[in-house]
Amino acid sequence: MIPKHKLFTLVLFALPLFSLSQENSPYSRYGIGNLVAPGNILNRGMGGISSGYADQTTINYINPASYGRLVYTTLDIAAQVDTRILRSTTPAGKLTTNNAAISYLQLGFPLLNGNKKAIQKNMALGVNLGLRPVSKIGYKIEKESRINNIDSVATLYEGSGGVNEVFAGTGLRIKKFSLGVNVGYLFGNKTYSTRLVFLNDSINYLKSNSSTKTSIGGLSLNGGLQYEIPLDSLNGVLRIGAYGSLQKKYGASQDILRETFSFNTVTGGTDHLDSVFEKNDQKGNIQLPATFGIGFIMEKGHWLYGIDFESSNWNNYSFFGQQDLVKSNWTVKAGFQYWPARNNSRKYSQFVKYRAGFFIGPDYIVADKKLPQVGVSIGAGLPLKLRQAFYETQKSVLNVAIEYGSRGNKDNNIRENIMHISVGFSLSDIWFRRYKYQ
């Protein structure tokens, strides 16, 4: 069990790491940036299936109805390393970038005097507290051109930021039916700038910078349902799930700056010369779309299978009243898990849960025509201790997942290949117990 003061320190340490990672993707300029792959590491190892997934030690925040099946208090934290390869046709080029970041941090626990007894009485309640990134923005593009065939000019496009969410959720299970809700606070910023420098040896033109920083904040809400159907003839269970969030407007503010500047040869940065135009704290709204997902999980013996379908109505997205190069999209996810455990087995490999899956569907950004996306994933659940000894209630697992996907095809000028290597620690135990002495 992690002491409360250490858990609080862990949360404070994780907060800045959400903003340190860089995306290095030109497509992140549009919408709210590149969307972060949702779900925990366990689900992402199976292509991302989440609608119908629930068990006693896993926190599935995509569908909060799953919280009602929690039996153990579980601390779940994950990190990932991303490798992104960009290829362009005109001009021909290739760029490889790497970055690392915290994937999420969450703590789930049962109520009603412990869900193990409550589940036996056909009623259980669980709670989850968490922090996760929603999107990332990061790009830096330089272009050289000529104006009226007289002067050469270098233009630097640069952007950074992203959106995060801190949330609390609860899930209630009554017999075979579960429902749940997450209430959170969405926050973040989007900063982009365009710098213009004339490349002329005889005339000293002033260098210009046009930058806009937008900050967003507001309450978020999403919910989910699950229904479990016993398959007695197959000695298994079918769990159907659905989740979603409504379209919502978030309050935002902008700081707009148009200035001239000079390069500082000592610091390597820039020095402000003169403000041509400056306006701070300009109020507005950002409208994010409704999202809906549905799917199922079937568990039979040592096997688990699942399929999800998700759709988001990005056609209704607006940024300070303006449309963007985004479009409604959908994603199909499918995956499976195999657990070879046998009674009385002492081989470690028998207790590892092996996972695989895939996903397919268009990206919501259409800056360079449609951006088809397809990817595959493999993963594993590695128990950290087989013999519990004095810690018989601890069920700690190291979840790993490798995802490889492509974004765009030959019809797109810029194509991306992305690999995510993710590691998550799911540390489960029975907390808040009243000890008995004899």
C-alpha positions in Angstrom: 0.0 0.0 0.0 1.4 3.4 -1.0 1.3 6.0 1.8 -0.9 9.0 1.2 1.9 11.6 1.2 3.9 9.5 -1.4 0.8 9.3 -3.6 0.3 13.1 -3.4 4.0 13.6 -4.4 3.5 11.2 -7.3 0.6 13.3 -8.6 2.6 16.5 -8.4 5.5 14.9 -10.2 3.3 13.6 -13.0 1.5 16.9 -13.7 4.4 18.7 -15.5 5.3 15.7 -17.6 2.0 15.9 -19.5 3.2 19.2 -21.0 6.9 18.3 -21.6 6.3 15.9 -24.5 6.6 17.1 -28.1 4.5 15.8 -31.0 6.6 17.0 -33.9 3.7 16.6 -36.3 2.5 19.3 -38.8 -1.1 17.9 -38.6 -1.2 18.8 -34.9 -1.8 22.5 -36.0 -5.4 21.7 -36.7 -8.4 21.1 -34.4 -7.2 20.6 -30.8 -4.1 18.8 -32.1 -3.2 15.1 -32.4 -5.6 13.1 -30.2 -3.8 10.8 -27.7 -4.7 7.2 -27.9 -7.4 6.6 -25.3 -7.7 3.7 -22.8 -5.3 2.0 -20.5 -2.3 0.0 -21.5 -4.2 -3.3 -21.1 -6.9 -2.3 -23.6 -4.5 -0.7 -26.0 -2.7 -4.0 -26.3 -5.9 -5.4 -27.8 -6.4 -2.7 -30.4 -8.1 -0.3 -27.9 -11.3 -2.3 -27.2 -12.9 -0.8 -24.1 -16.8 -0.7 -24.4 -17.5 -4.0 -22.7 -14.3 -4.5 -20.7 -14.4 -4.8 -16.9 -12.6 -6.8 -14.2 -11.8 -6.7 -10.5 -8.4 -4.9 -10.8 -8.5 -2.9 -14.0 -9.5 0.8 -14.3 -11.2 1.2 -17.6 -11.9 5.0 -17.7 -13.3 4.9 -21.3 -16.4 3.3 -19.9 -17.0 4.4 -16.3 -19.7 1.7 -15.9 -16.8 -0.7 -15.4 -15.9 0.9 -12.0 -18.7 -1.1 -10.4 -16.7 -4.3 -10.8 -13.6 -3.1 -8.8 -12.8 -5.3 -5.9 -9.4 -4.0 -5.0 -8.0 -0.5 -4.7 -5.9 -0.1 -7.8 -3.2 2.5 -8.5 -2.6 2.6 -12.3 0.2 4.7 -13.8 1.6 4.4 -17.3 4.3 6.0 -19.6 5.1 5.6 -23.2 7.9 6.3 -25.7 6.8 7.4 -29.2 8.7 7.2 -32.5 7.3 9.2 -35.4 8.6 9.0 -39.0 7.4 11.7 -41.3 7.8 11.4 -45.1 6.9 14.1 -47.6 6.6 13.9 -51.4 7.1 17.6 -52.2 9.8 18.4 -51.3 11.0 14.8 -50.8 12.2 14.3 -47.3 12.1 12.2 -44.2 12.2 13.1 -40.5 12.3 10.8 -37.4 11.5 12.1 -33.9 11.2 10.5 -30.5 9.6 11.6 -27.3 8.4 10.2 -24.0 5.5 11.2 -21.7 3.3 10.0 -18.9 0.2 8.3 -20.4 -2.1 8.6 -17.4 -2.4 8.4 -13.6 -5.5 7.0 -11.9 -6.6 5.5 -8.6 -9.7 3.4 -8.4 -11.3 1.8 -5.3 -14.5 0.0 -4.3 -17.1 1.3 -1.9 -20.1 -0.3 -0.1 -17.8 -2.0 2.5 -15.8 -3.8 -0.3 -17.1 -4.8 -3.6 -16.3 -8.5 -3.2 -19.1 -8.9 -0.7 -21.3 -6.4 -2.6 -20.9 -8.2 -5.9 -22.2 -11.4 -4.2 -25.2 -9.4 -3.2 -25.7 -8.2 -6.8 -24.9 -4.6 -6.0 -21.5 -2.8 -6.1 -20.1 0.7 -6.4 -16.7 1.9 -7.5 -14.9 5.3 -7.7 -12.0 6.4 -9.9 -9.8 9.6 -9.7 -7.5 10.3 -12.6 -5.4 12.6 -14.8 -4.8 12.0 -18.5 -3.7 13.9 -21.7 -6.4 14.4 -24.4 -4.3 15.9 -27.2 -0.9 17.2 -28.0 0.4 20.0 -30.3 3.9 20.3 -31.5 5.4 21.2 -34.9 8.1 23.3 -36.4 8.2 23.8 -40.2 10.5 26.2 -42.2 9.8 27.2 -45.8 11.8 29.4 -48.1 10.1 31.3 -51.0 10.4 34.4 -53.1 8.1 37.5 -53.1 7.5 38.9 -56.6 10.6 37.1 -57.8 12.7 39.9 -56.1 13.3 39.0 -52.5 13.7 35.6 -50.8 11.9 35.1 -47.5 12.1 32.4 -44.8 8.9 31.5 -43.0 8.9 29.5 -39.7 5.7 27.9 -38.6 5.8 26.8 -35.0 3.2 25.4 -32.5 3.0 23.8 -29.1 0.5 22.9 -26.4 -2.2 20.4 -25.8 -5.3 19.5 -23.8 -5.4 17.5 -20.5 -8.2 16.3 -18.3 -8.4 15.7 -14.5 -11.5 13.7 -13.6 -13.5 11.8 -11.0 -15.9 9.0 -11.8 -18.2 6.5 -10.2 -19.8 3.3 -11.5 -22.8 1.4 -10.0 -23.5 -2.3 -10.7 -26.9 -3.8 -10.0 -27.1 -7.5 -10.8 -26.0 -7.8 -14.5 -26.5 -4.1 -15.4 -23.9 -1.3 -14.8 -23.9 2.4 -15.3 -21.3 5.1 -14.6 -20.2 8.7 -15.2 -17.0 10.7 -15.2 -17.0 14.4 -14.3 -13.8 16.3 -15.0 -12.1 19.5 -15.9 -10.6 20.0 -19.3 -7.7 22.4 -19.5 -4.8 23.3 -21.8 -3.6 25.7 -24.4 -2.8 26.1 -28.1 0.1 28.3 -29.1 1.1 29.0 -32.7 3.3 31.5 -34.4 4.5 32.5 -37.8 7.9 34.2 -38.2 8.9 36.0 -41.4 12.6 36.8 -42.2 13.7 38.4 -45.4 16.9 37.0 -46.8 18.5 40.1 -48.3 22.1 41.2 -47.9 21.7 44.8 -49.1 18.6 45.9 -47.4 17.9 45.4 -43.7 14.2 44.4 -43.4 12.6 44.0 -40.0 11.7 40.5 -38.9 8.1 39.9 -38.0 6.3 37.5 -35.7 2.6 36.8 -35.6 1.6 34.6 -32.6 -1.6 33.6 -30.9 -2.0 31.7 -27.6 -5.4 30.2 -26.8 -6.2 28.9 -23.3 -9.2 26.5 -22.7 -10.9 25.4 -19.5 -14.3 23.9 -18.5 -16.2 21.0 -17.0 -16.4 17.7 -19.0 -18.9 14.9 -18.7 -19.1 11.4 -20.2 -21.0 8.3 -19.2 -21.3 4.6 -20.0 -23.4 1.5 -19.7 -22.7 -2.3 -19.6 -24.9 -5.3 -19.5 -23.6 -8.8 -18.8 -25.2 -11.9 -20.4 -24.1 -15.4 -19.1 -23.4 -17.9 -21.8 -24.1 -21.1 -19.9 -23.9 -23.4 -22.9 -20.4 -22.0 -23.7 -19.3 -21.7 -20.1 -18.6 -18.0 -20.8 -20.0 -14.5 -20.6 -20.9 -11.8 -23.1 -20.7 -8.1 -21.9 -22.2 -5.4 -24.1 -21.1 -1.8 -23.5 -21.7 1.7 -24.7 -20.2 5.1 -23.8 -20.4 8.7 -25.0 -20.2 12.4 -24.4 -22.4 15.2 -25.6 -21.3 18.2 -27.7 -20.1 21.0 -25.5 -18.8 24.6 -25.6 -15.8 25.4 -23.5 -14.8 28.9 -22.5 -11.5 30.1 -23.9 -9.3 33.2 -24.0 -6.7 34.4 -26.6 -3.6 36.5 -26.4 -2.8 38.0 -29.8 0.6 39.5 -30.7 2.0 41.0 -33.9 5.5 42.3 -33.4 8.9 42.9 -34.9 11.9 41.2 -33.4 15.6 40.6 -33.7 17.8 37.5 -33.0 20.0 37.6 -29.9 23.4 36.1 -30.8 24.3 35.7 -27.2 21.3 33.8 -25.9 20.2 32.2 -29.2 16.7 33.5 -28.6 14.8 36.6 -29.9 14.4 40.1 -28.6 11.2 42.1 -28.9 11.5 45.3 -30.8 8.1 46.8 -31.3 4.4 45.7 -31.0 2.4 46.4 -34.2 -0.7 44.9 -32.6 -1.4 43.4 -29.2 -4.6 42.2 -27.6 -4.8 40.0 -24.5 -7.6 38.0 -22.8 -10.0 38.1 -25.8 -12.9 35.8 -24.8 -14.5 33.2 -27.0 -15.6 29.6 -27.2 -14.3 26.3 -28.5 -17.0 23.7 -29.3 -16.0 20.1 -29.1 -18.0 17.3 -30.7 -20.2 14.6 -29.3 -18.6 11.1 -29.2 -20.3 7.7 -29.1 -18.9 4.2 -28.8 -20.4 0.7 -28.6 -19.0 -2.8 -28.5 -18.8 -6.1 -26.7 -16.5 -8.4 -24.9 -16.9 -12.2 -24.9 -15.0 -14.3 -22.3 -14.8 -18.0 -22.7 -12.3 -20.2 -20.8 -8.8 -18.8 -21.4 -9.9 -16.5 -24.2 -11.3 -13.0 -24.4 -12.5 -11.4 -27.7 -13.9 -7.9 -28.4 -15.0 -5.4 -31.0 -15.7 -1.7 -30.7 -17.1 1.0 -32.9 -16.5 4.7 -32.1 -17.8 7.8 -33.9 -17.2 11.6 -33.3 -19.1 14.4 -34.9 -16.2 16.8 -35.7 -18.3 18.6 -38.3 -19.7 20.6 -35.5 -16.3 21.7 -34.2 -15.6 25.4 -34.0 -12.8 27.6 -32.7 -13.8 31.1 -31.7 -16.7 30.8 -34.2 -14.5 29.6 -37.0 -14.5 26.2 -38.7 -11.2 24.2 -39.2 -9.9 21.5 -41.5 -11.6 18.7 -39.5 -14.3 16.2 -40.3 -16.5 13.7 -38.5 -14.7 10.3 -38.2 -15.1 6.8 -37.0 -12.9 4.0 -35.8 -13.3 0.2 -35.6 -11.2 -1.7 -33.0 -10.9 -5.4 -32.5 -8.7 -7.6 -30.3 -8.3 -10.6 -28.1 -6.5 -11.9 -25.0 -5.2 -15.4 -24.2 -4.4 -16.6 -20.7 -2.9 -20.1 -20.6 -2.9 -20.5 -16.8 -3.5 -24.1 -15.6 -4.2 -25.4 -12.1 -1.1 -26.2 -10.1 1.2 -24.8 -12.8 4.5 -23.1 -11.6 5.7 -21.8 -15.0 5.7 -18.1 -15.1 4.7 -18.1 -18.8 1.4 -19.8 -17.9 0.3 -16.7 -15.9 1.2 -14.1 -18.6 -1.8 -12.7 -20.4 -1.1 -12.4 -24.2 -2.9 -9.7 -26.2 -3.2 -8.5 -29.8 -5.5 -6.3 -31.9 -5.9 -3.7 -34.6 -7.8 -0.5 -35.4 -8.8 1.2 -38.6 -10.6 4.5 -39.6 -10.1 8.0 -41.0 -8.4 10.7 -38.9 -10.5 13.7 -37.9 -8.0 16.1 -39.5 -8.4 16.7 -43.3 -5.7 19.3 -43.9 -4.2 17.2 -46.7 -7.3 15.4 -48.0 -8.6 12.5 -46.0 -6.0 10.9 -43.7 -6.7 7.1 -43.4 -5.4 5.5 -40.3 -4.7 1.8 -39.6 -2.7 0.1 -36.9 -1.9 -3.1 -35.1 -1.0 -3.8 -31.5 0.4 -6.5 -29.3 0.7 -6.6 -25.5 1.1 -8.6 -22.4 0.1 -8.6 -18.7 3.1 -9.7 -16.6 2.3 -10.6 -13.0 4.9 -9.1 -10.7 4.5 -11.8 -8.0 3.1 -15.3 -8.3 3.3 -16.4 -4.7 1.7 -13.7 -2.5 3.0 -15.1 0.9 2.2 -12.5 3.5 0.7 -10.2 0.8 -2.1 -12.5 -0.3 -4.3 -9.6 -1.3 -1.8 -7.9 -3.6 -2.4 -8.4 -7.3 0.2 -6.3 -9.1 0.7 -6.5 -12.9 3.1 -4.9 -15.4 1.2 -4.2 -18.6 3.1 -3.6 -21.8 1.9 -2.7 -25.3 3.4 -2.0 -28.6 1.3 -0.2 -31.2 2.3 0.5 -34.8 0.2 2.6 -37.2 0.2 4.7 -40.3 -1.5 8.0 -41.0 -2.0 9.0 -44.6 -1.3 7.2 -47.9 0.1 8.0 -51.4 -2.7 10.6 -51.9 -1.3 12.7 -49.0 1.8 14.8 -49.4 2.9 14.2 -45.7 2.6 10.6 -44.3 3.3 9.5 -40.8 4.3 6.1 -39.3 4.0 6.0 -35.5 5.1 3.5 -33.0 4.1 3.6 -29.3 5.9 1.5 -26.7 3.9 1.7 -23.5 4.5 0.4 -20.0 1.9 0.5 -17.2 2.0 -0.5 -13.5 -1.3 -1.7 -12.1 -0.8 -2.1 -8.3 -3.9 -3.6 -6.6 -4.5 -4.3 -2.9 -7.2 -4.1 -0.3 -7.0 -0.7 1.3 -8.9 0.9 4.2 -9.2 -2.4 6.1 -10.0 -2.5 9.8 -7.5 -4.9 11.3 -8.5 -7.6 13.9 -6.3 -8.9 16.6 -6.6 -12.2 18.5 
